[in-house]
Amino acid sequence: MTLINSCSTCDCDVAIVGAGPAAFAAAINLASEGARVIIVDQKGPGGQVATSSKIENVFGIPRPGLTGAELMDRAIDQAIQVFGVRIRSPFTVVRHTHDETSGVHTLISINRERITARAVLLALGASPRRLDAQGIEQFMNRGVGYGSPQYHQPDEWVGKKVAIIGGGNSSGQAARFLSACHECHVRMFVRGEGLEDDMSRYLLAHVQEASNIEVFPHSTLKGVNGDDQWMKSITIETRDGEKVSTTDIPVDYLFIQIGNEPPTGWLDVELDSHGYIFTDRDLPGGVWPEPVVGRPALPYETSKPGVFAAGDVRAFVPKRMSVAIGEGAAAAVSIYRHLSVNGKAKH
């Protein structure tokens, strides 16, 4: 496939909102076919995966794995240096418009900057979900944090007591990273029965085999306690059938990883009840609400023709980096087809 007749009046052929693995997978695939691609993001490239302690379940990752930041640094360098992908950041999109006559999409930032494109990919990912418990904000960055402990070296955890709230893959990666220091005591607190429903098998096996990781089911964080300098303990509520008990547990660090929320409030596309984007066959009724181009929605296409979505922001998608990479590459194929239908590309 070779892209030709690129839109001379547009800033780019494809504008990608978001700068995580789905965004860069799509950008590299599209740019390799000659598309002019701009990635925009409000915080800078990397995405949520840049906070991951270790990535192992992606094709071609060498042993013993890479941190999320290391992997994304490689992707960013490849996209810019090899394929000429442009990045605009900070660029906080607050509005999207579409001219049906010309087919041009316009992204408008909070600063009223504009980017025009023939197609848009929403690879927004999701931001950490905040936990409402007493003392969290008071001790933020003083023992409490959202995300991963990867920015510290394992030696820094010698003799430390670390608590992790959450039982998904991010929690498993953090626990695995910390368990490399055998003098570090890691406690994982989860609301449900255990880790089996939300954690990948390879991470689950490591957590179960590690001698310095304990898992506490049916547990909820109720508060964080400390002095003027640092947190000292957390208050955990545990349910055992009808019995409810509350315990203060001494900890030195607390990491909260209870899932993510999609930043989709500005979008005018079909969303599920949690704010995730419906695409193609998952659209309500299985069709576009207003089919205006005489064709069914392409794979990864939203309720707006020419606007696509991939990765964590899409409804019904497992929140895995490897999935996001695959979705970005697959969405690039649909975007190319969209450009072809609109007379902008040919095989």
Solvent accessible surface area in square Angstrom, and as a share of the most:
residue,aa,sasa,rsa
1,M,100,0.45
2,T,85,0.50
3,L,18,0.09
4,I,62,0.31
5,N,104,0.53
6,S,42,0.27
7,C,9,0.05
8,S,109,0.70
9,T,121,0.70
10,C,8,0.05
11,D,60,0.31
12,C,0,0.00
13,D,3,0.01
14,V,0,0.00
15,A,0,0.00
16,I,0,0.00
17,V,8,0.05
18,G,3,0.03
19,A,3,0.02
20,G,10,0.09
21,P,20,0.12
22,A,6,0.05
23,A,0,0.00
24,F,3,0.01
25,A,13,0.10
26,A,0,0.00
27,A,0,0.00
28,I,27,0.14
29,N,64,0.33
30,L,3,0.02
31,A,13,0.10
32,S,60,0.39
33,E,48,0.22
34,G,47,0.46
35,A,10,0.08
36,R,85,0.31
37,V,4,0.02
38,I,3,0.01
39,I,0,0.00
40,V,0,0.00
41,D,27,0.14
42,Q,86,0.38
43,K,166,0.70
44,G,18,0.17
45,P,55,0.35
46,G,4,0.04
47,G,38,0.36
48,Q,69,0.31
49,V,18,0.10
50,A,20,0.16
51,T,43,0.25
52,S,16,0.10
53,S,4,0.02
54,K,61,0.26
55,I,3,0.01
56,E,59,0.26
57,N,60,0.31
58,V,21,0.12
59,F,207,0.86
60,G,68,0.65
61,I,31,0.16
62,P,66,0.41
63,R,231,0.84
64,P,105,0.66
65,G,15,0.15
66,L,18,0.09
67,T,36,0.21
68,G,0,0.00
69,A,27,0.21
70,E,81,0.36
71,L,26,0.13
72,M,3,0.01
73,D,91,0.47
74,R,137,0.50
75,A,21,0.17
76,I,29,0.15
77,D,81,0.42
78,Q,79,0.35
79,A,0,0.00
80,I,67,0.34
81,Q,131,0.58
82,V,102,0.59
83,F,64,0.27
84,G,54,0.52
85,V,4,0.02
86,R,117,0.43
87,I,46,0.23
88,R,83,0.30
89,S,46,0.30
90,P,105,0.66
91,F,4,0.01
92,T,41,0.24
93,V,11,0.06
94,V,67,0.38
95,R,138,0.50
96,H,44,0.20
97,T,44,0.26
98,H,63,0.28
99,D,73,0.38
100,E,127,0.57
101,T,136,0.79
102,S,52,0.33
103,G,16,0.15
104,V,25,0.14
105,H,2,0.01
106,T,17,0.10
107,L,1,0.01
108,I,15,0.07
109,S,2,0.01
110,I,114,0.58
111,N,105,0.54
112,R,208,0.76
113,E,68,0.30
114,R,146,0.53
115,I,0,0.00
116,T,32,0.18
117,A,1,0.00
118,R,24,0.09
119,A,0,0.00
120,V,1,0.00
121,L,0,0.00
122,L,2,0.01
123,A,6,0.04
124,L,31,0.16
125,G,22,0.21
126,A,9,0.07
127,S,45,0.29
128,P,38,0.24
129,R,86,0.32
130,R,148,0.54
131,L,28,0.14
132,D,144,0.74
133,A,17,0.13
134,Q,149,0.66
135,G,15,0.14
136,I,3,0.01
137,E,123,0.55
138,Q,113,0.50
139,F,3,0.01
140,M,43,0.19
141,N,127,0.65
142,R,70,0.25
143,G,7,0.07
144,V,4,0.02
145,G,15,0.15
146,Y,40,0.15
147,G,8,0.08
148,S,18,0.12
149,P,1,0.01
150,Q,18,0.08
151,Y,145,0.55
152,H,68,0.31
153,Q,118,0.52
154,P,46,0.29
155,D,116,0.60
156,E,90,0.40
157,W,3,0.01
158,V,80,0.46
159,G,52,0.50
160,K,70,0.30
161,K,82,0.35
162,V,1,0.00
163,A,0,0.00
164,I,0,0.00
165,I,13,0.07
166,G,9,0.08
167,G,16,0.15
168,G,23,0.22
169,N,20,0.10
170,S,61,0.39
171,S,1,0.00
172,G,0,0.00
173,Q,20,0.09
174,A,0,0.00
175,A,0,0.00
176,R,62,0.22
177,F,35,0.15
178,L,0,0.00
179,S,6,0.04
180,A,67,0.52
181,C,10,0.06
182,H,140,0.62
183,E,110,0.50
184,C,1,0.01
185,H,56,0.25
186,V,0,0.00
187,R,41,0.15
188,M,0,0.00
189,F,3,0.01
190,V,10,0.06
191,R,168,0.61
192,G,38,0.36
193,E,144,0.64
194,G,25,0.24
195,L,7,0.03
196,E,86,0.39
197,D,137,0.71
198,D,89,0.46
199,M,3,0.01
200,S,21,0.14
201,R,145,0.53
202,Y,73,0.28
203,L,2,0.01
204,L,13,0.07
205,A,41,0.32
206,H,53,0.24
207,V,3,0.02
208,Q,114,0.51
209,E,140,0.63
210,A,20,0.15
211,S,112,0.72
212,N,16,0.08
213,I,15,0.08
214,E,73,0.33
215,V,54,0.31
216,F,63,0.26
217,P,53,0.33
218,H,68,0.30
219,S,5,0.03
220,T,31,0.18
221,L,6,0.03
222,K,94,0.40
223,G,6,0.05
224,V,6,0.04
225,N,54,0.28
226,G,36,0.35
227,D,64,0.33
228,D,125,0.65
229,Q,136,0.60
230,W,87,0.31
231,M,1,0.01
232,K,112,0.48
233,S,19,0.12
234,I,0,0.00
235,T,24,0.14
236,I,3,0.02
237,E,34,0.15
238,T,48,0.28
239,R,133,0.49
240,D,107,0.55
241,G,69,0.66
242,E,173,0.77
243,K,139,0.59
244,V,65,0.38
245,S,48,0.31
246,T,89,0.52
247,T,72,0.42
248,D,91,0.47
249,I,23,0.12
250,P,80,0.51
251,V,4,0.03
252,D,47,0.24
253,Y,47,0.18
254,L,0,0.00
255,F,19,0.08
256,I,1,0.01
257,Q,21,0.09
258,I,47,0.24
259,G,36,0.35
260,N,38,0.19
261,E,85,0.38
262,P,19,0.12
263,P,47,0.30
264,T,4,0.03
265,G,83,0.80
266,W,62,0.22
267,L,22,0.11
268,D,108,0.56
269,V,18,0.11
270,E,60,0.27
271,L,56,0.28
272,D,32,0.17
273,S,112,0.72
274,H,137,0.61
275,G,16,0.15
276,Y,26,0.10
277,I,0,0.00
278,F,29,0.12
279,T,1,0.01
280,D,22,0.11
281,R,215,0.78
282,D,58,0.30
283,L,4,0.02
284,P,74,0.47
285,G,76,0.73
286,G,41,0.40
287,V,97,0.56
288,W,6,0.02
289,P,75,0.47
290,E,125,0.56
291,P,89,0.56
292,V,74,0.42
293,V,62,0.36
294,G,77,0.74
295,R,37,0.13
296,P,115,0.72
297,A,24,0.19
298,L,10,0.05
299,P,64,0.40
300,Y,37,0.14
301,E,0,0.00
302,T,0,0.00
303,S,11,0.07
304,K,69,0.29
305,P,12,0.07
306,G,0,0.00
307,V,3,0.02
308,F,0,0.00
309,A,0,0.00
310,A,0,0.00
311,G,1,0.01
312,D,31,0.16
313,V,0,0.00
314,R,34,0.12
315,A,3,0.02
316,F,151,0.63
317,V,8,0.04
318,P,79,0.50
319,K,77,0.33
320,R,67,0.24
321,M,21,0.10
322,S,39,0.25
323,V,46,0.26
324,A,5,0.04
325,I,52,0.26
326,G,39,0.38
327,E,14,0.06
328,G,0,0.00
329,A,33,0.26
330,A,38,0.30
331,A,0,0.00
332,A,4,0.03
333,V,82,0.47
334,S,4,0.02
335,I,0,0.00
336,Y,5,0.02
337,R,120,0.44
338,H,12,0.05
339,L,2,0.01
340,S,32,0.21
341,V,92,0.53
342,N,58,0.30
343,G,52,0.50
344,K,48,0.20
345,A,11,0.08
346,K,122,0.52
347,H,165,0.74
